[in-house]
Amino acid sequence: MKIEQFILESLGHASYLLASESSGEAIVVDPRRDVDPYLDAERRYGVRIVGVLDTHQHNDYVSGIVELSRRTGAQMLASAEANVGYDNRAVKDGEELALGEMRLRVVHTPGHTPEHVSLLVFDGADEPAMLISGGALLVGDLARPDLLGGPEEKRDAARTFCRTLQDKILPLPDHVLVYPTHVAGSLCGGNIGSRYSTTVGYERRTNPVLSAVAARDVFVEECIRMDDLPAVPPYWRRMRGLNQRGPEPVGVIPPPPALQVDAFARRMQDGAVVLDARSPEAFAGTHIPGALNVGLSTSFPTWAGTIVPDDRDIVLVLHEPSDLTEVVWSLLRIGYRVPAGWLAGGISSWRTSAREIGFVPHVQVRDLAARRGDYVVLDVRQPGEWADGHVDGALFVTGAEVPERLAEIPDGKPVAIMCGSGYRSSVIASLLKHHGRSDVVNILGGMSAWRSAGLPTTN
């Protein structure tokens, strides 16, 4: 048996190709939307992808299940508990799929989502070798059960998750390798470890959430506690439905055209939103007025999906033309269309055309402390970060919620935006300026600089 793990750091996502050496058949689990890596592996191993499965209908990215099936002829598989709109073979709890010497046992593991399945893998022996766990068990964590429904639905999901762990996961032998879909960087967990795999035995001994499984009521409270869970980005609301219906294949994508300044400006006049993928420092120094800033980084998809509208054309400002492919695919992976173009010559071409430019002023933490009363401090970090310490009197609106809570940000004083180091605060500063707030400043170094300066925090 061969197994290859594909990591997409920007989404905290892992997918898998499992291949039989004897039969030359392979299955792909939880594919991302850009499926070329799986096709490359298929050729490299000299195998044929015959099946493709999503362990659950994902909230955090667009699945490549339909795309990969179209390009390989592989059969699409889905949990018998799933409600999907694409042609599939439904697989039930306990059913086994045979690929040569390899057996894949379907295990219904609800909790993260109701339809969730994991794959227990046998490599020619009666003892299981590994578990492709999806979100049923993560490295040092479990996937969140709070994505569907209100408070009582969350509690029911946590109870279900507890039964899944007690009845399906913890009885497995210690040696079973665990390969999750959600890895470090995913917002589907609050404390996911940095390794990309683990074992049942290691998690049994070290995973703090599993330690509460014996006391079911305690576990339910731990599992649904929201304090340590990151806020859900707005684009997640669209993903599950899109994946249930079956995402449209993207096929071969023509690259977005380079647009000269006049053509770029016409696109803006026609309603296109400007997405500036340069660093916060570059954006602060010079940008196109009204542009949204999400610097190209491992956090790009999360924050683009937070502030960029999904119903308008997008035109790009890039640091380098070589960034284009990664920006385009990062947007496609979270359900956006291909951008309508990018600014030829970058921001310097806009600046030298004598068109209007914008800036984001900065304030240093000591100056902010000395003039605290002159500013509304808006803290846009995650709930767990806020709980660990914040500036006294700051307004807390986690970044994922700012687009819907803009009206809560007071007028009358400049708004100084605080995050951990300056990336997220630049994102939110650009959003406020996009919506007409001119009195916005970014706090240099964020809470990291505030603490380094020895300035006081409160809890």
QUIHU-V308235 format. One record per backbone hydrogen bond with DSSP energy under -1.0 kcal/mol. NH is the residue of the N-H (numbers start at 0). CO is the residue of the C=O. If there is no record, write none. Layout:
((NH:CO) (NH:CO))
//
This chain:
((1:18) (3:16) (5:14) (7:12) (10:7) (12:7) (13:180) (14:5) (15:28) (16:3) (17:26) (18:1) (19:24) (23:19) (25:47) (26:17) (27:50) (28:15) (29:52) (34:32) (37:34) (38:34) (39:35) (40:36) (41:37) (42:38) (43:39) (44:40) (46:41) (47:23) (49:25) (50:25) (51:74) (52:27) (61:332) (63:30) (67:63) (68:64) (69:65) (70:66) (71:67) (72:68) (74:49) (76:51) (77:88) (79:90) (81:78) (84:243) (88:75) (90:77) (93:105) (94:91) (96:103) (98:101) (101:98) (102:121) (103:96) (104:119) (105:94) (106:117) (108:115) (110:112) (116:54) (117:106) (118:131) (119:104) (120:129) (121:102) (128:120) (129:120) (130:176) (131:118) (132:130) (132:178) (135:132) (137:140) (142:134) (143:187) (153:149) (154:150) (155:151) (156:152) (157:153) (158:154) (159:155) (160:156) (161:157) (162:158) (163:159) (164:160) (165:161) (166:162) (167:163) (168:163) (169:164) (171:168) (175:172) (176:128) (177:197) (178:130) (180:133) (181:133) (182:11) (185:182) (192:138) (197:177) (199:175) (200:173) (202:198) (203:199) (204:200) (205:201) (206:202) (210:206) (211:208) (212:209) (218:214) (219:215) (220:216) (221:217) (222:218) (223:219) (228:225) (235:232) (236:233) (237:234) (241:237) (242:238) (243:239) (244:240) (245:241) (258:341) (263:259) (264:260) (265:261) (266:262) (267:263) (268:264) (269:265) (270:267) (271:266) (272:312) (274:314) (275:291) (276:316) (282:278) (283:279) (284:280) (285:281) (286:357) (290:287) (291:273) (293:275) (295:276) (299:296) (302:298) (303:299) (304:300) (306:302) (307:303) (314:272) (315:340) (316:274) (322:319) (323:320) (326:322) (327:323) (328:324) (329:325) (330:326) (331:327) (332:328) (333:330) (334:331) (335:330) (339:313) (341:256) (342:315) (343:258) (345:342) (348:345) (350:346) (351:347) (353:350) (354:349) (357:286) (359:283) (362:441) (367:363) (368:364) (369:365) (370:366) (373:370) (374:371) (375:413) (377:415) (378:394) (379:417) (385:381) (386:382) (387:383) (388:385) (389:457) (393:390) (394:376) (396:378) (398:379) (400:397) (404:401) (407:404) (408:405) (414:438) (415:375) (416:440) (417:377) (425:421) (426:422) (427:423) (428:424) (429:425) (430:426) (431:427) (432:428) (433:429) (434:430) (435:432) (436:431) (439:437) (440:414) (441:360) (442:416) (443:362) (445:442) (446:418) (447:419) (448:444) (449:445) (450:446) (451:447) (452:448) (453:450) (454:449) (457:389))
//
